[in-house]
């Protein structure tokens, strides 16, 4: 909403710090009340359908102390804060379909969805993005080493190496060229590294 950039600095708001669960939330404020120096704000869960969010926002706006109608073409509210979005960067305006898609993706899949959206969203945050994520997402791992360990185990290579060492009587350290295998692994799957080294794997 364009004119929100001209609003006064944030006022003290005891509601802002209220405790929520791990779901994504948006903190909306009535623009007319804000301009009238009246605090009228509320937390709205962002993992609801657009219709559910709209119903809550309509009720919120109807309770406005200023009792002023929004300007034609304006929603009358703006997002002052958001939590539970893992620092996801796109500006959230007043498009509830976009907010709902991002919110539901995060609520269901956590930071894995954020990683995929940052890589593939390109400003597109519709239902297709969520569908694509669900189709391509494979797994997540605490770090690259654990991902590679599980891959070697699933392929049977770790067991085969131990059996080979036993047959040949090899008791000194012997391992795969893990860096080479990791490079080949990233060619076969899409690997996105998240915060703290977490690895998200997707089909290509």
Secondary structure as UniProt FT lines:
FT   HELIX           2..6
FT   HELIX           14..17
FT   STRAND          25..30
FT   HELIX           31..35
FT   TURN            36..37
FT   STRAND          41..45
FT   TURN            46..47
FT   HELIX           50..62
FT   TURN            65..66
FT   TURN            72..73
FT   STRAND          77..83
FT   TURN            86..87
FT   HELIX           96..109
FT   HELIX           111..120
FT   TURN            122..123
FT   HELIX           127..136
FT   STRAND          137..141
FT   HELIX           144..155
FT   HELIX           157..168
FT   HELIX           178..188
FT   STRAND          190..193
FT   HELIX           195..197
FT   STRAND          199..202
//
